[in-house]
Amino acid sequence: MRLSNLADYAVVLMSAAARQCGAVPLSAGMLAEQTGIPAPTAQKLVSNLARAGLLVASRGSGGGVRLARPAATINIADIIEAVEGPIALTSCVDEGRHDCALEASCKVQPHWGVVNGAVRDALAGISLASLSVVPAKGAGSHVPPDTTAGGMALPPPNKPTTPPAFAGATS
């Protein structure tokens, strides 16, 4: 499973907005410049994120966008869903979708909702605030798990996991 570029960019853009702590309203152009996201894409994302209630915009001199609520109350699932719609790992998890050739005989379909919910819950357990902190030098790429909202601890990104050794296994 891989996020679309647009969802990835939305998380990057929101993280940049969160680092400003609402001190100064930012334009989509400023966010594009800070993040390296192309300006037209940044503008589209700002519109989508504002429509989803994650950013608020103000017009006029000194206008721009800022977070609609504190970064600690915005999670990664909120951001992804603002751009992609509801998180659905398979089409049979989507309400009203019946386009799977295996639907009539699939024994796994009733369980996909649980799997989908677990993935969504894991993403919901990571706050925007936790992604907005610049890691200390030497800290590696691991971002500490967010536990402010009962978040689940996830393994460090890009770190291979070693399967447990089985009792009696020989090398």
N, C-alpha and C positions, 0 to 999 in steps of 0.2 A: 504494500500500500504506500502510495506517495501522494503528498499534497500537491495541488496544482501550484504553478508559479504565482498565480494571483493570490491564493491563500497564504503562501509563504511571504510574499511581499506585504500583505496586509498585516501579518504579525510583525514584520520588520518595521513597517511604518508606525504601527501603534506603539511599539517599543520606543521608537524615537520620540514620539509625542509624549509618552510617559516620562521619559528622562527630563523633559522640560518642566514637569511638575505643574503645569498650568500657569507658570510665571509669565509667559509671553505667548499670545496666540500665534500660531504658526500657519503659514499659507501652505497649500499643496506644493507650490514651487520650492519653498524652504525645506519641506520634508523630503522632496525628491532630491534636492541638493545634498542634504545630510545623509541620505541612505543610499544614493546611487540608483534609485528606482527611476525609470524614465518618467518625465513630467506628465505626459498624458495618462500613464498608468496610475501615477500617484493621485491625479485629479479624480479618476474613476474610482479608486479605492476610497478616497475621502468622501465622495458622494455616497458610496455603498455603506461605509461605516457610519456616516451621519444618519442615513436613512434607518439603519439598524439601532440607532440610539447610543452608539459607542463614542461618537464625537459630536460636539456641538459647534456650529459655525456662527460667527458674528460678522456683520458687514460693516463697511465704512473704514474710516481711518483707524488704524490699530486693530482692525478685524483679523479674522483668521479662524483656525479651528483649535480646539483643545479637547481633552478627554471629558466625556459627559459625566463621569463619576470617577472616584479614586481607582488607581491602577490595581490596587489589591482586590477590588470587587469585580474586575473584568478578567475573564479567563480565556484561555486559548480556544476552547470550544466556542465561546461567544464570537470570537473574531473569525474563526473558520466558517461558522454558520452564517455570519453576516455576508460573506463573499460566495460561499459554495451552496448555501442552503443546509438543510438538516444533514447531519452526519449519518451516512448509510453505507456500510461496507459492502452490501450486496443489494441488488435491486429488489429482492423479496422483503427487505426490511422497510423499503419505502411504502407508505400507505397508498393503496390503490394500484400499485404496479403488479402486473400479472404477466410479465413477458419472459418468464423462465420456461424453457422447454421441459425441465425436470419437475416443475411445480406439482403436478398430480401425484408423483411417486417419491418425492424427496423426503427423506427421514431426518435431514439436518435442518431444513427450513424452520421448524418450530424453535430451534435453538439459536438462530442467528440474532434474534432480538436481544438475547442475553449477552452474546459476544459484542454486538454493536453498542449496547448500553455500557459495557465495561470499558470499551475504547473511549466512548464519549465521556464517561465519568473520569477516566484518567486524564483526558485533555482538560476537563473542567476543573480538575484539581491543581492545575498549574496557572498561577495568577500572572497577569501582565507585569505586576510589580516585580516578581521574581526574575523575569526576563529583562527587566530594565536596568538591573544592577550590573555594572561593568565588573567582571571577575578580577580579583586581585592577581597580580603577576605571580606566576608560578602555580596558580591554582588549577591549571590545565583547562580542559573544555567542560569540566563537570560543573553544572549549575546545581546548587543544593536543592533538594526537594522542597516544594512549597507546602508548608504544613499550617499556614494561617487559616485556611478554609477547609481543613480536614483533608488536604490533598494526599494522594498516594505517592509514595516514593518510587521513582522510576529509575532504571539503571542508567548510568552515565551514557550520553550519546556517543555513537561510534566506538564503543568499547566492546570487544568481543566477549561474549559470555561463555564460560567453560561449563560444559555439562557436568553434573555431579558424578563422581566415581561410583560405580556399583559395587556392592559388597561381593567379594569373590572374583571380581574381574581381574584378569591378568593382562599385563602390558606386553 
